[in-house]
Amino acid sequence: LGEKILKNLPINPGLELNTPSIIKTGLWKSKKFRRYDVEAQVPDTNLGKKQPYMQFLDDIRMKMVELGFKEMSGPIIETEFYNFDALYQPQNHPARTWTDVYRLKNPKSGKLPNNKIVEAVKAAHENGGETGSKGWQYSWSKLLSKQLMPRSHTTTVSARQLISGVEVPGKYFTIGRVFRPDVLDSTHLIEFNQLDGIIIDKNLSFPNLLGTLKKFAIEFAGAKKVRFLPDYYPFTEPSVQMDVWSEKLNKWVEFGGAGIFRPELTEPLGIKEPVIAWGLGIDRMFQQKIGSRDIRELFANNIAWLRKQGVIV
């Protein structure tokens, strides 16, 4: 390609062509060369590079580790125990119906953790157990808790980490695929990725959570305007929703929810310290960063679109 361009360049007889020998011998110091024009038009070259969104996820992982977080991991197929029950979400909650989650037909049931944890979670649901709460006041079913499902959020991984043990103070995160029945459009998918995380420390407060979320929106998504709205989740109190203003879509886009885990969640799992937690739509963060109007572009096989995407930094 360089040889073809060179043949079409006008050459001034008074100027020299640079060669390896001129550079090695130092003769270039006494020669005159044509100035190098960094703005000159050259043919497009489609170089090989990592898929832009995958590169973004790798970069986020690296940044989280640099911030002192440890990465958590967990299975995509989960029991309702980890997806809901360990997170203090009652078994009669609307979010556990067929309109909001998928379930497996075969195999239908999975295994629960040790009986001590299961009984503590059962007591928290039914009467509050030893947390000082009244619980949800219903009869908790172990059979329903064993039901297998594609996880509907990566907070399941946080539940597993709390049960297996955490450092205090400690910071943990995970990035993973989740599944929810939804209507496909420019900002919604039926399977997508979440950035989930928890921080455990005896001195944590709600402002710590808001500051962390805002930092993520600015650093990871390039957000210029961030707002927080009161929200409700069965497993956090207080709870908050984070929105970011999208100039491309000309509207506020929800990035995810967060809050402080309720004692009815943490104490049955053996945690006494405050835990701030969040589940953010990392797909929407990338969409905001590159100014995309359609979140489906991130997973499409549109070669022309992929070639237009530069290296994300």
Number of C-alpha atoms within 10 A of each C-alpha: 8 7 7 8 10 10 9 8 8 7 12 10 7 9 11 14 13 14 9 8 10 15 11 9 9 10 11 17 9 8 13 12 13 12 6 7 7 7 6 6 7 10 7 6 8 9 6 7 12 11 16 18 20 12 15 21 19 12 15 18 19 12 14 18 15 10 10 11 19 15 14 16 15 17 13 18 16 24 26 29 27 22 27 25 26 30 25 27 20 21 21 11 10 10 14 17 12 11 11 13 16 17 19 14 10 7 10 12 19 16 12 15 12 9 9 11 16 19 14 21 25 24 22 28 26 17 17 21 19 14 18 11 14 15 18 18 13 13 12 19 11 15 11 14 23 18 19 23 22 21 27 27 22 28 25 26 26 25 23 18 18 20 19 11 12 14 11 12 13 14 21 22 25 22 23 20 16 17 20 19 14 13 10 12 11 14 16 16 17 13 15 19 20 25 23 26 26 25 23 21 16 11 10 16 14 14 9 12 21 19 10 12 22 19 14 17 23 16 12 20 20 17 20 11 14 18 14 16 10 11 15 14 17 15 24 24 17 16 22 23 21 23 21 25 17 21 14 13 15 9 11 15 17 20 21 20 24 27 26 22 25 20 24 26 26 23 18 25 23 14 17 13 18 18 27 27 24 28 23 25 17 25 25 24 26 21 22 25 19 16 15 17 16 15 21 16 15 19 12 10 9 10 8 8 11 18 15 9 13 11 11 14 7
